[in-house]
């Protein structure tokens, strides 16, 4: 009786072990591939920061900055109807920037708005803290916004690369336009 149970159970156990091993190998491959993707994104972000001559701020740092009561301008660079209206960081104002790097100002890419419109949104104090974000790390709209704020003479420009996805991922409340 015991032998029969062992003979029947052994293939089941072997199948489970084999399945777990194959899953682990598959997971390991995915883990390594995910790391390559993270590395690519990190290097891309670092190069954009250097080109744009701005600094970056984490989600936690941004939350602390907002909570401090310091006067800051927060700019959401996502499309109004598709993103900003549905969900944005509290107090953020919307100004659309394109995804491809915008080395020269193109009002067709900014909902018909000019550099003067962007400056008006940012305000006259070029030393004030400005935080610019988009959806997530891969999104380069925030790079364009931060780069243009620097080009227009603003000195304390921060890009929040995690954007609204990181904000929500940290469990912080977002606003919507009613």
C-alpha positions in Angstrom: 0.0 0.0 0.0 2.8 2.4 0.9 4.7 1.6 -2.3 1.6 2.3 -4.4 1.1 5.7 -2.6 4.7 6.6 -3.2 4.6 5.6 -6.9 1.4 7.7 -7.4 2.6 10.7 -5.3 6.2 10.8 -6.7 5.2 12.1 -10.2 3.0 14.7 -8.6 5.8 16.0 -6.4 8.2 15.8 -9.3 5.8 17.8 -11.4 5.4 20.4 -8.7 9.2 20.8 -8.2 9.7 21.0 -12.0 6.9 23.5 -12.3 8.4 25.7 -9.5 11.9 25.4 -11.0 10.6 26.5 -14.4 8.6 29.3 -12.9 11.7 30.5 -11.0 13.7 30.4 -14.2 11.0 32.3 -16.0 10.7 34.8 -13.1 14.5 35.2 -13.0 14.6 36.0 -16.7 11.7 38.5 -16.4 13.5 40.0 -13.3 16.7 40.5 -15.3 14.8 41.8 -18.3 12.9 44.2 -16.0 16.2 45.4 -14.6 17.5 46.2 -18.2 14.3 48.2 -18.7 14.8 50.1 -15.4 18.4 50.8 -16.3 17.4 52.1 -19.8 14.8 54.4 -18.2 17.3 55.6 -15.5 20.0 56.5 -18.0 17.4 58.2 -20.3 16.2 60.3 -17.3 19.7 61.2 -16.2 20.6 62.3 -19.7 17.4 64.4 -19.9 18.2 66.1 -16.6 21.7 67.0 -17.8 20.4 68.4 -21.1 17.6 70.3 -19.4 19.8 71.7 -16.6 17.1 71.2 -14.0 16.9 69.0 -10.9 14.6 66.2 -9.9 12.3 65.6 -6.9 10.9 62.4 -5.5 7.2 61.9 -4.7 7.9 61.9 -1.0 10.0 65.1 -1.3 7.2 66.7 -3.3 4.6 65.8 -0.7 6.8 67.3 2.1 7.3 70.4 0.0 3.5 70.8 -0.5 2.8 70.2 3.1 5.4 72.8 4.2 3.2 75.5 2.8 6.1 77.0 0.8 4.9 78.9 -2.3 5.5 76.7 -5.3 4.2 76.3 -8.8 3.2 72.8 -9.8 2.7 72.2 -13.5 1.0 69.1 -15.0 2.1 68.7 -18.6 -0.5 66.1 -19.6 -3.5 66.7 -21.9 -6.3 68.5 -20.1 -9.3 66.4 -21.0 -7.6 63.0 -21.1 -5.5 63.3 -17.9 -5.4 66.5 -15.9 -9.2 66.9 -15.7 -9.5 63.3 -14.3 -6.6 63.4 -11.9 -3.8 65.7 -10.9 -1.6 66.5 -8.0 -3.4 69.0 -5.7 -2.7 72.6 -6.7 -1.2 71.7 -10.0 -2.0 73.8 -13.0 -2.1 72.3 -16.5 0.1 73.3 -19.5 0.5 70.8 -22.3 3.9 69.8 -23.6 4.6 67.1 -26.3 6.3 63.8 -25.7 9.1 64.2 -28.2 11.8 66.6 -27.1 10.8 70.1 -28.1 14.1 72.0 -28.8 12.3 74.9 -30.4 9.0 76.3 -29.2 6.1 75.0 -31.3 2.7 76.4 -30.3 1.1 73.6 -32.2 2.5 71.2 -29.7 1.4 73.3 -26.7 -2.3 73.7 -27.4 -1.7 77.0 -29.2 0.0 78.5 -26.2 3.2 80.6 -26.5 6.3 81.0 -24.4 4.7 84.1 -22.9 1.7 82.0 -21.8 4.0 79.6 -20.1 5.9 82.4 -18.4 2.6 83.9 -17.2 1.7 80.6 -15.6 5.0 80.3 -13.9 4.9 83.9 -12.6 7.4 86.8 -12.5 9.6 85.4 -9.7 12.3 83.5 -11.4 13.7 82.2 -8.1 10.4 80.6 -7.0 10.3 76.8 -6.8 8.7 75.2 -9.9 7.8 71.5 -10.0 6.9 70.0 -13.4 5.5 66.5 -13.9 3.6 64.2 -16.3 2.3 60.7 -16.0 5.3 58.4 -15.2 9.1 58.1 -15.6 9.1 57.2 -19.3 6.9 60.2 -20.2 9.1 63.1 -21.4 6.4 65.8 -21.3 7.8 66.9 -17.9 11.3 67.0 -19.4 10.1 69.5 -22.0 8.3 71.6 -19.4 11.3 71.7 -17.0 13.7 72.4 -19.8 11.7 75.3 -21.1 11.3 76.8 -17.6 15.0 76.8 -17.4 15.4 78.3 -20.9 13.0 81.0 -19.8 15.3 82.0 -16.9 13.7 80.2 -13.9 16.4 79.0 -11.5 14.7 76.6 -9.1 13.1 74.1 -11.5 12.4 70.5 -10.4 11.1 67.6 -12.5 9.0 65.1 -10.7 9.7 62.1 -12.9 7.3 59.6 -11.3 4.4 61.9 -12.0 0.8 61.3 -11.2 1.3 57.5 -11.3 4.0 57.7 -8.5 1.8 60.2 -6.6 -1.1 57.8 -6.6 1.2 54.8 -6.0 2.4 56.4 -2.8 -1.2 56.6 -1.7 -1.5 60.4 -1.9 -4.9 62.0 -2.8 -5.3 63.5 -6.3 -7.7 66.2 -7.4 -10.1 66.1 -10.4 -11.8 68.9 -12.2 -15.6 68.8 -11.8 
